[in-house]
Each structure stands twice: as C-alpha cells, then as structure tokens.
Amino acid sequence: MHALAEILYPLCRSITGEGLRESLRVISDKIPIDIKSVPSGTRVFDWQVPQEWKVREAWIRDSIGNDVVNFRDHNLHLVSYSRPVQKRMSLAELLPHLHANPKMPDAIPYRTGYYNDDWGFCLSQNALDQLGDGDYDVCVDTDLFHGELNYGELLIPGICDEEVLISCHCCHPSMANDNLSGMVLATELATRLMEQPLRYSYRFLFVPGTIGSIAWLASNESLIPRIACGLVLACVGDPGALTYKRTKRKNSLIDRAVESVFRNSCPDANIRDFMPYGYDERQYGSPGINLAIGCLSRSAYGTFPEYHTSADDLSFITAEALQDTLEKLERILFIVDQNTRHLNLKPMAEPMLGKYGLYEITGGAKSDVFDELALLWVLGFSDGSNDLLAISEISGIDFKVILEATQKLTEVGLLEELKE
C-alpha cells in the first residue's frame, strides 16, 4: 500500500483533469475499476459538473528573475482551479493572492478555488516573510474548458444483490494521509475481497470529493436502494488511534460492526457521532439519500497539524498503520458479511447437546467451555429477532466465536438461517 502511495504521490490531482485520470489508471493496473466520465455542465441534483482544469506551468519571479514559487517544485504551490494570468505586479497587489499557514511556518498549505473566478499561490510562512518590496512577474498558464469529470468504480459480486459501499476521495494533490491512504487501502481491500466468497456485493468508488459522490448518486439513483451500508475511507495511514464517525442512524449494521471490533481489539479507538461536515459520508447520508455510510479514519480530519499542508507527505503515513487499518477493516466487513439471523429448531427447553456431539461428557475436562457457552447463548437467543451480532453484544462473546457456534448448531440441525 505504501509503495502504491509513492507512485501516486507526485500526480497533480484535482476534481477533474489528467492527474485524476492518471491516478485512476494506476489503480486500474491493480484492480479492474471502470473509469467513468460525466461531461462538464451536467446537472447533478443542485450542482453542475464544472469545467475541466488543466495546468501547464505556474510561477512567481522576482525582479531579477529568481523563482519565488514554482508549481513544478510542489503541486500545492498553485491554488487548484486557478484561472490564467500573466502580468507584472507590486508586492501589495500580489499579497492578496498568496496563502500561508502561520501555525506550520515551514509547510505549504492546500487551497482550492473550484468555483471561484480567481487565482492564487501557496507558500510557506517563512518564504512569505522573506518577500521584499518590488515588482514580481506572475504566470499561471492554465485552461478551463468543456471536458469531463472522472471517477473509478468496481463492483465485486456476492451471493445477493444487496451492496456494501466503500468510497474514497481521489482529488487532493500530493497529500499522503488525507487522500492517498484511503485510495491505497481501498485498492488493497478490493484485491482481497475479489478472492473471497461473499454474501453481499461490494461496490468501490474512487471519486473526487463532494462533486464526485454527488455525480455518482445523481447518475445511479436506481442503485441506491440496494446499498445496505458502507464506509468512507479517509486519513487511514497515520500513526494515530483509529477513529470512526457513526452514520446518522447511529445503530446501523456498520455502526455495530465497527463498535464490536473496536471493543474487542482497539481500546484506544475513538467513536464520534455523525455531523454534516467532513467527507462524502455527508452526501451519502443526506435526507433524500439517507444511506448508512460511516467514515473510518485514524486521526480525524483537521485534528493533526499536517492536515491540508505539504507536511502530509509520504513520511507521515506508515506501512504499519496502513496494515493495522486494513486488518481492522477486514474484521469489520467480516462481521457485516457474516451477520445473519437464525431460528432455534428445538426451542422447547434446552436441547440435549451431548446427543449431537456438542457437549463435553468428561467432567472436569472442559477445555472448550467458552465455546460451549457460545452454543447456549446462540440457542437461547435465536428466536428470529436477534442477529448474530446482537447475540455477540448481549453475551460479550467475540462475534467469530458466536459465528462458529452457529455453524456447529446448523450442521447438526438445531438451527435454521432465516432469509431476509
């Protein structure tokens, strides 16, 4: 995953353009995503797909021709979607177009102007403080034209048509945690799921933030009822503790699955309630859509000083953190995929487990008493109203142990799975 991030890091991604397409092509070499397009000007709910943006070069030079900032040195130097400009101006005229972050004086901040008719440059506070009076030559060689918005999509079919949605944004240039970590994690997860038998179908979306998810929703309204739940992946590669932002429903299957994994294996994890700010979970959870989509992160957006600056580089994410997030994510989706409801076929008093080979008959030699208790919990609560995750929550027994007990009881004819 970290190696894939290294390949993607130099590409200048925005909500449209060749950098976004090239990033999707790199991912398509790993997993068979379809690269979709939506023409500029397309109405998508209350929004309109913007013009495509292309940048050739952008720089500021002082009066003797020295570069002050140059887009070629770092993608973040140019405000995304800057309009073209070629002129000489004084420092006083230039300053309103320059952006720095005094809290991170050595870092270049990230700014966008997708829907503004303006231009700008970003530079470190230290570099800004060194600018002297005089004239400066400014070049922003960009184009805005009728093109397209692109996103990547992959559907991994399962036994049923109901879907779990996995979404990540892919529009931030040269930021490792708040962009690439979600992209590479989703890619690796898809690779692994393609090799497994699945109950749900899994739909992966690699979309430019906000406008990309809105465009997908507007183009696929017929698919929305199929989506049972899902996750947005963002900021999943830093060394911080895992963080989960609940769905609006608070107690959906994905909420419960995350809380189960956190409770059993992530004592330092944080869980926050839904709020209509953040990543694309707010689009998927909007009133007319109302999907149960949570957001999985490590350090939450805006809580780490490197956020939206050049300090969010490849050294800020680690292979170990990416691997840890992937392992927890696989456990979460295992619960989602395997969670079912069952009916006890011998509900009149406790069945004679020994008759079915499920009871330890040698007194004092019960090496699997925990598993035996799991059998009793499953039998005692399989009245059709409780799913396996509920039984795990009530009993305090790990979901995987409850699932194994369920499989044993089903094999001997004591349980029957209820079809939704």
N, C-alpha and C positions, 0 to 999 in steps of 0.2 A: 504493500500500500504506500509506504513512504517513497519507494522507488518510482511509482506511478506519479506521485505528487511532484517529484523532482522534474519529470518530463513536462508536466502541465504548468508548472510554476511560471516559466518565462512568458507564456502566451498572454496577450492582452485581451482579456475577456471583457465584454460589456453585455448589455441586454440584447444586442444584435451584433452582427459583423463577423468577419473572418476569424478572429480569435476565438469566438464562441464556437463556430463551426469546426475549427481545427481541434478544439478541446473535445468536442463530441466525436470527431473522427478517431482521436486517440483512444477514447473509451470504447468505440465500436471495434477496435482491434482486440479488446479484451472480452467483451460481451456483445451479443448481436442486437444492439439497440437500433431502432429505426430513427433516422434523423428527419424530423418533420419540419414543415415550414408554414408560416402564416404570413400572408402578404401585408406590407405596410398599408395602413389606412383601414384595415379590417376592424369593424366594431366588435368588441368583446365585452358584453354587458355595458357598464358605464364608461368603459375605457376604449381607446383606439390604439392599435398597434402602431408604434412610432416609425419614423423613417429609419432606415439603416444608417449606421455611422461608420465611417472609415477614416483612419488616421494614417498619414504618410510620415509626417515629421512635426515636431513642435519644440520650440526652444526660445529662450530669452538670452540675449547677449548684451554685455555692457558696451560702453562707447569705444573700447579698443578691441572688441571682437571676442572677448572671453565668454564662454558659456556660464551663465548663472544657473540655469536649469536646462536639462535636455531630456526629452521623452525617451530617447534611446538609452539613457542611463538607468531609468526605472519607470515602469508603466504608471506608477502612481503620481508622477510629476504632472501629468496632464489631467485636468478635471474631465471625467468621462462625459462624452457628448458635447465637448467644447465646439463652438461654431468657429469657422475660419476667420483669421485675422492676420494682417501683415502691415505693421506700422511701427513708427518710432514714437516713443512717449517718455515723458519725465517720470521720475520715481513716484511723485504724487499721483500721477494718472495711473501708474501701474499697480500701486499698492492695493486698491480695491479688488484686483483680480488675483491677488496672491493669498494663499491659505497655509497656515502653520498651526501646530499644536504646542502651546507653551508647556503643557504638562509632560510632553515627550519631546524635549528640545532637539534630540538627535534624529528623530524619526520623521518620515514623510507621511502626512495624513492622507486619507482616502476621501475624496469628494466626488459627487456626481451632479450633473445638470441635465438629466434626461429630457425634461420637458421645459427647460429654460432656454431662451434665446440669448445665450451668453457664452463666455469662455473664461478659463482660469487655469492657474498653475498651483501646484502644491510643492512645498519645500520644507525643510526642517526649520525650526525656530532659530537655530544657530545660524543657518545660512541666510535667513531673512534679516537677522540683526546685523549682518555684515554688509548689507547693500548700502551703497553711498549715493549721494545726490548725483544727478547727471541724467543723460538720456540712455534709453535702452531700446534695442531692436527686438520686436516680438514677432514670432512666426508660429501660427497654428495652421498647418496645412491639412485640413480635414474636409470631408464631404458628408452631406446629409442628402439621401436620395431614396426614391421609392424602391425598396428592396424587400427584405423579409425578416421575420423573427424565427429563430430555430430552437428546437428542444429535442431531447432524446427520450425514447420510450421503449420499454421492453416489458412484455407480458410473459410470465412463466406460468404455464397452465397447471392447475391442480385437478383433483377429482371433481370439485364443484366449481360453479361459475362465480361464487362469491369471491371477492378480492380483498387482499391486504395491499394498501398503497404505501410505497416507500418513495419519498420525494426529497430532492436536494437542489439547492440553487447553484448555478454554474456561471455567474455573471461578474464575479469580483476578480479584478486583475491582481496577480502577484500577492495574494494573501493565502497563507497555508492553512490556518485553522478555520477562519471564517470564509470558507469556500472549498478549498481542495480537500480538506479532511472528510467532509460529507460526500464529496464526489468519489473519492477513492474507497471509502468504506462501503458505499452503495454498490460500487463495482465489484468489490470482493464478495460482498454478501450475495449478490446475484449469481456470481460464479459458483458459490457453494450451494445455493438453493437449486440451481439447474441440475445438480447431481443427486437430488433427494426426491423421494416420493412425497407429495404434498397434498393436503386436504384442500386448503384454499389455493386460489390462483394469486400470484404476486405481480403487481404492476409497479414498475420502476419508472420514475420521471426525473430527468435531468433538465431543469427548467431555469431560465433567467428569472431572478426573484420578482415577485409580485406580478408583473405583466405576463410572465410565462405561465404561472399557475392559473391566472385568470383566463388566458387564451386557451389553455387546455380544457378548463372547466366549460368555457363557452362553446368549445368545439365538440364536447363529449358529454353533453347533458344526459344522454340516454344511458351512459355507463355509471353515472353517479349512484343510482340505487343498488348497484352490485357491490359497492365498496363497504365492507363490514367495519373496517378500522384501518389505522395506519400510523406512520411516523414520518415526521420531517427530521432529517439528519443535518446537523449544523454544529460547528465548533466541537468536533468529537475527537480531536487529536492532541490536545494539550495535556499536561500532567495533572490538571485539577481533578477534583472528585466529579463523578457523574451527576448530571442534573436532568430532571425530567419536568416538562411543563405539561400538565394534565390537559385532556380535552375539555370542552365546555360541559360535557356530561358528567365529568369527574369520576364516574364509576363504570365506564365502558370496559369492554374486554381488554383493550390495550392498556388502559389505566391500571386495571387489576393485575395484568401480567407483569407490567413494569414494577409495580409495588411488590409483587411476590418475589421477583428476582432481587430487587434492592434489599428487601427484608432479609433474605437468606444469604446474600453474598456481597452486599455493598453497604456496610454500616455507616459510611461517611457520605452517602449519596444524599442529594437534595431533591425534594419534590415541591413544585410550585403550582399554584392554581393557574388556570387559563386567564390570559388577558389579551385584548385585541391589539397587540403590538408585538412585533418580533419578526418571525419568518413566515413562510407560506401556510402554516397551520391556521393563521387568521383568515386566509382566503377559503381554505377547505372547511373551516368552521363558521363561515358567515351564515346569517339567518336563512337565506334561500338555499344554501348547500347543506350545511349542518352535518358534516361528516365528523366521525370520531377520530380525529387525527391529532396526536400529541407531538411533542418535539423533544428529541433526545439530544443532549449535549454533554460536554464535560463542563468546563467553565462557561457559564451562560453569557450570551452576547452582552457587551457593554460592561462586563464586570472585571475584565482583565485589561491592564493598561495598554497592551499591544493591539487591542481591538481597533480595527479600521486604521491601521498605520503600517508602515513598512517593517516595523518590528515584528509583525505577524508573519515571520518568514519560515523557511524550512527548518530552522533550528528550534522553533517554538513548538513544533509538533514532533512526537517521538514514535518510533515503531512500537515501543512497548505500550504507549497509551492507545494507539490505534488498535493493537491486538486485544487489549483489555476491553475496549468498547465493543469490538466485534464479538468477543466471547459472550459478553452480557447481552448483546443484541440477539445473538443466536438463541440464547436461553429464553429471552422474551418471546421470540417468534415461535419457538418450540411449544411454549405454553399456549399461545394463540392458536397454533395449528392443531394441537392435540386435544384441546379442551372440548369435551363433549358431555352430554347428559345421558344417564342410564337409569334403567328400571330394575329394581330387585325382583327377580322372578320367584323367590321364596320368601315373601315378606311376613309370613305368619310365624313370628318368633325367629330366633337366630338359627340359620341353617347349621347342620352338623358338619362342620368344616372337615373333620377327620375323614368322613366318608368320601370326600372329594380330594383327599390328599393334600389339604391345605392347613392341617393342624398338627403341631409337633406333639407326638404321643408320648415321648420320653420325658417324664417330669424332671425338672431341674436342668434340662439340656436345651433350653430355648435360645438358640443363637440368633434367631431372626424374629425376636419378639416385636421389634419395631414394625417389620413388615406385616406381622400377624395383626398388630393393632390397626395398620392401614387397611387390611381386609375388613375389619369390623367397622371402621369409620365409613368405608365406601358402602358396605351393605346397609349400615344404619341410616345413611342419608341419600341413598339412591331411590328416591320416591318420584323421580321425574322432574322435580322442581329445582334441584341443585346440580350445577355443573361440577366437573372435577375440580376446577379452580376454587369454587366455593367450599368444597369439602376440604381442600388443602388449607384454605383460610380459616375455616372453623376448627380444624384439628391441629393446626400448627405443623403439620407434616409436609415435607417438601413435595411439590407437585409431581416430580418424576417418580417418587415412591408411590404416591396415590395412583398415578397412571399405571405403574407396574402391577399394583394390586388389582386394579380394574381389569387389566388384561388377563390376569390369572383367573379372576372370577368369571369373566366372559368365556374363557376357554372351557371351563367345566360346566357351563350352562346356568350359572347363578345370576348373571346379569345380561341385560339386553340393551344395546345402544338405541337411544331414541333419535330418530331422524327429525331434523328441524322442519 
